[in-house]
Amino acid sequence: MSNPTLQTDSPEALPQGWRGVARDWSDDREAFKVPWGKAMMWIFLLSDTFVFSSFLIGYMTVRMSTTVPWPDPSKVFGLSVGGVEVPLLLIAIMTFVLISSSGTMAMAVNFGYRREAKRAALLMLATALLGAAFVSMQAFEWTKLIVHEGIRPWGNPLGAAQFGACFFMITGFHGFHVTCGVIYLLVIARKILQPGFAEHGNFQIVEIAGLYWHFVDLVWVFIFALFYLW
């Protein structure tokens, strides 16, 4: 006599109620035609959006409410080239590097759709390299402000004391995300280069990594506009 639990997934055979919910979760089923991996990444990015939004709203509130003059970003973040002070030069280069990394990541996802593992991995490595360059320039920027300008999270000789706290908190949190993204991309690139992955692997992991990286780039656009240009 056949076991009814081994029947096909006809509507009559599916368990109902909470048992059905538990079965769907354990079977890694798709929700609204979206795989769980992509859905979980979207949920994570949504929660991260709230965190970055809280930081930026807090920064704008502090800046508008302080009575002490706010330092001029064009002077604070300027670099001297040949004896000429160029406003926001380093920040412009950092922004160009990070935006360029979005292009290489988009191409990596495209080659992932085509199941071309080597090209996808190469472009992911290029993206990780650009991300590492961004973090390195950010480390240089921090060193300049801490060592040469004397700016601290609890004080600022150039103006409002809240400037240091806002700057190190927001840019540090974003830099941490970029660093995690670089490690994430390297892990995924290594995974898709494994033997047999091009024939049988799921290249959706490249797209999911791309979602994270594009989010990090988008957040930087808001930081650049609200912190460095305002």
C-alpha positions in Angstrom: 0.0 0.0 0.0 1.5 3.4 -1.0 2.3 6.1 1.5 0.1 9.2 0.9 2.9 11.5 2.0 4.9 10.4 -1.1 2.2 11.4 -3.6 2.8 14.2 -6.2 2.2 17.8 -5.3 -1.4 18.0 -6.4 -3.6 20.6 -4.6 -5.3 17.7 -2.8 -2.0 16.2 -1.5 -0.5 19.5 -0.2 -0.7 20.0 3.6 -2.9 22.8 4.8 -2.6 25.4 7.5 0.6 26.0 9.4 2.0 22.6 8.1 1.7 23.9 4.6 3.5 27.1 5.5 6.3 25.1 7.1 6.5 22.8 4.1 6.8 25.8 1.7 9.6 27.3 3.7 11.6 24.1 4.1 11.2 23.3 0.4 12.8 26.7 -0.6 9.8 27.6 -2.8 9.6 30.9 -4.7 7.4 33.7 -3.3 5.6 35.7 -6.0 7.9 34.2 -8.7 11.0 35.6 -6.8 13.6 33.1 -5.5 14.3 33.2 -1.8 17.9 34.4 -2.2 16.8 37.5 -4.1 13.9 38.2 -1.8 16.1 38.0 1.3 18.6 40.4 -0.3 15.8 42.9 -1.1 14.6 42.6 2.5 18.2 43.2 3.8 18.6 46.2 1.5 15.3 47.6 2.6 16.4 47.5 6.3 19.7 49.0 5.4 17.9 51.8 3.6 16.2 52.7 6.9 19.5 52.8 8.7 21.2 55.1 6.1 18.1 57.3 5.9 18.2 57.7 9.7 21.8 58.7 9.6 21.3 61.2 6.8 18.2 62.7 8.4 20.0 63.0 11.7 22.9 64.7 9.9 20.6 67.2 8.2 18.8 67.9 11.5 22.0 68.6 13.3 23.4 70.8 10.6 20.3 72.9 10.4 19.9 73.3 14.2 23.5 74.1 15.1 24.3 77.7 15.8 28.1 77.3 15.2 29.2 77.7 11.5 29.5 74.5 9.6 32.8 73.9 7.9 32.9 74.6 4.1 33.2 71.1 2.5 34.9 72.5 -0.6 37.8 73.7 1.6 37.9 70.8 4.1 38.0 68.1 1.4 40.1 70.0 -1.1 43.6 68.9 -2.3 46.6 70.9 -3.3 47.8 70.1 -6.8 50.9 72.0 -8.0 50.3 74.6 -5.3 46.7 75.2 -6.4 43.9 74.2 -4.1 41.4 72.1 -6.0 38.0 71.7 -4.1 36.6 68.2 -3.7 39.2 66.7 -6.0 39.6 63.4 -4.0 35.8 63.1 -3.5 35.2 63.5 -7.2 37.8 60.8 -8.0 36.2 58.5 -5.4 32.7 59.1 -6.8 34.0 58.3 -10.4 35.6 55.1 -9.2 32.5 53.9 -7.4 30.1 54.8 -10.2 32.5 53.0 -12.7 32.3 49.9 -10.5 28.5 49.8 -11.1 29.2 49.5 -14.8 31.6 46.6 -14.4 29.2 44.9 -12.0 26.3 45.3 -14.5 28.4 43.7 -17.2 29.3 40.9 -14.8 25.6 40.2 -14.3 25.0 40.2 -18.0 27.7 37.6 -18.6 26.3 35.6 -15.7 23.0 35.5 -17.6 24.9 34.1 -20.5 26.6 31.5 -18.3 30.0 32.8 -19.2 31.7 32.2 -15.9 35.2 33.5 -16.7 34.1 36.8 -18.1 31.6 37.3 -15.2 34.3 36.5 -12.6 36.8 38.8 -14.3 34.4 41.7 -14.2 33.6 41.0 -10.6 37.3 41.1 -9.8 37.5 44.4 -11.6 34.6 45.6 -9.5 36.2 44.5 -6.3 39.4 46.2 -7.3 37.6 49.5 -7.9 35.9 49.0 -4.5 39.2 48.5 -2.8 40.6 51.6 -4.5 37.6 53.6 -3.1 38.2 52.3 0.4 41.9 53.1 0.1 41.1 56.7 -0.9 38.7 57.0 1.9 41.4 55.8 4.4 43.7 58.6 2.9 40.9 61.1 3.4 40.4 60.0 7.0 44.1 60.2 7.7 44.3 63.7 6.3 41.4 65.0 8.4 42.5 63.3 11.6 46.3 63.9 11.4 46.5 67.2 9.6 43.2 68.9 10.3 42.7 67.6 13.9 39.1 66.6 13.3 37.7 64.1 15.8 34.3 62.5 16.4 34.0 64.6 19.5 35.5 67.9 18.3 36.4 70.0 15.3 38.7 73.0 15.2 37.3 74.2 11.9 33.7 74.8 13.1 30.7 72.9 14.5 31.8 70.0 16.7 29.1 67.8 15.3 30.8 67.8 11.9 33.3 65.1 12.9 30.7 62.8 14.5 28.5 63.0 11.4 31.3 62.6 9.0 33.0 59.6 10.6 29.7 57.8 11.4 28.2 58.2 7.9 31.3 57.6 5.7 32.6 54.9 8.1 29.4 53.0 7.9 29.3 53.2 4.1 33.0 52.3 3.9 32.3 49.2 6.0 29.6 48.2 3.5 32.0 48.7 0.6 34.6 46.6 2.3 32.1 43.8 3.0 31.0 44.1 -0.7 34.6 43.6 -1.9 34.9 40.4 0.1 31.5 39.3 -1.0 32.4 39.8 -4.7 35.7 37.9 -4.3 33.9 34.9 -2.7 31.2 34.8 -5.5 33.9 35.2 -8.2 35.8 32.2 -6.8 32.6 30.2 -6.6 31.6 30.6 -10.2 35.1 29.7 -11.4 34.8 26.2 -9.8 34.9 23.3 -12.3 31.4 22.5 -13.5 29.7 25.6 -12.3 29.3 27.1 -15.8 27.3 24.0 -16.8 25.3 23.3 -13.7 25.6 26.2 -11.3 23.0 28.9 -10.5 24.3 32.2 -11.8 21.6 34.0 -9.9 24.2 34.5 -7.1 25.9 37.0 -9.4 22.7 39.0 -9.8 22.1 39.0 -6.1 25.7 40.3 -5.5 25.0 42.9 -8.1 21.9 44.1 -6.1 24.1 44.7 -3.1 26.8 46.5 -5.0 24.4 48.8 -6.8 22.7 49.7 -3.5 26.1 50.6 -2.0 26.8 52.9 -5.0 23.4 54.5 -4.8 23.8 55.3 -1.1 27.1 57.0 -2.0 25.3 59.3 -4.4 23.1 60.6 -1.6 26.1 60.9 0.8 28.0 62.8 -1.9 25.1 65.2 -2.6 24.0 65.8 1.0 27.4 65.8 2.8 30.0 67.1 0.3 27.9 69.4 -1.9 25.6 70.9 0.6 
